[in-house]
Amino acid sequence: MIPTLKTDRLTLRPIKISDLDDLFLLRSDECASNFVDAIIDANKEQTLLRLLSALKDVEEGKYWKWAIDLDGLLIGTIALWNHNIVDDSAEFGYRLRSPYRGKGYMSESLKRLLEYGHCDLSIKNIYVYTEMSNLKSNNILPKLGFIYQKTVDEEGQNIKQIFHYNVYLHQEK
Ligand SMILES: CC(C)(COP(=O)(O)OP(=O)(O)OC[C@H]1O[C@@H](n2cnc3c(N)ncnc32)[C@H](O)[C@@H]1OP(=O)(O)O)[C@@H](O)C(=O)NCCC(=O)NCCS
């Protein structure tokens, strides 16, 4: 069950079928997909298949996923996945539609979800793996209290290239 959470300007809520048009804009936006190991959707049918699969995974409790909602529009998404109970960790993945960047919406959303992840889900260690050359993403993480750990090279699971990930960790205080 994904809870709906509020921030000053945004609502973080479960994704739903009626988000299809906005999700297509997000997933077909080449700028939104730079640095991310995700295929750019060529049409709405592809987005629908991914949306249905995500809804199923969320329903089955495989991970948590929120729509970042600004006045009824989905402007981005954040997932909390790779939950590992052994080392008490999980990982954020996030993206914003291009027109909504540079306004602090992602930082505002992550701040709320860090609180939710640590306090409500009791996850001690929250990681972000972000491509080294992804300046925007590397810029926001330290301001949110993430600490750089190391850089690792990994082959993409969807995109055939080597990613150079900066690994950041946020720990419960
Ligand atoms: C990574 C990504 C989410 C960052 O987006 P962003 O808009 O830079 O992040 P925020 O929404 O937190 O906005 C921060 C910027 O808004 C500015 N800003 C304006 N008003 C603000 C406010 N009220 N509060 C905070 N920051 C504000 C900040 O100064 C900052 O600008 P700067 O980069 O010039 O310093 C975005 O580039 C993206 O979706 N990229 C593609 C997907 C991706 O790379 N995902 C990461 C995978 S790990």
The ligand as a Gaussian input file, in Angstrom:
#p B3LYP/6-31G(d) Opt

LIG

0 1
 C       18.067000      14.564000     -11.578000
 C       16.909000      15.540000     -11.678000
 C       15.690000      14.960000     -10.978000
 C       17.318000      16.853000     -11.010000
 O       16.319000      17.833000     -11.288000
 P       16.447000      19.292000     -10.687000
 O       15.316000      20.086000     -11.199000
 O       17.835000      19.804000     -10.886000
 O       16.272000      19.032000      -9.128000
 P       15.352000      19.822000      -8.151000
 O       13.920000      19.686000      -8.546000
 O       15.715000      19.366000      -6.776000
 O       15.780000      21.320000      -8.374000
 C       17.046000      21.794000      -7.924000
 C       17.347000      23.063000      -8.696000
 O       16.237000      23.965000      -8.520000
 C       16.718000      25.195000      -7.920000
 N       15.601000      25.656000      -7.075000
 C       14.715000      26.603000      -7.431000
 N       13.782000      26.749000      -6.482000
 C       14.102000      25.879000      -5.501000
 C       13.499000      25.559000      -4.251000
 N       12.381000      26.158000      -3.846000
 N       14.074000      24.600000      -3.489000
 C       15.204000      23.961000      -3.888000
 N       15.812000      24.218000      -5.072000
 C       15.254000      25.180000      -5.871000
 C       17.988000      24.790000      -7.221000
 O       18.854000      25.910000      -7.045000
 C       18.560000      23.781000      -8.202000
 O       19.093000      24.457000      -9.313000
 P       20.651000      24.300000      -9.748000
 O       20.775000      22.901000     -10.314000
 O       20.827000      25.345000     -10.770000
 O       21.443000      24.468000      -8.478000
 C       16.543000      15.825000     -13.155000
 O       17.643000      16.421000     -13.794000
 C       16.127000      14.573000     -13.929000
 O       15.004000      14.125000     -13.826000
 N       17.074000      14.036000     -14.725000
 C       16.825000      12.855000     -15.554000
 C       16.652000      11.589000     -14.735000
 C       17.805000      11.377000     -13.797000
 O       18.933000      11.729000     -14.113000
 N       17.505000      10.790000     -12.630000
 C       18.515000      10.473000     -11.625000
 C       18.830000       9.045000     -11.676000
 S       19.741000       8.577000     -10.234000

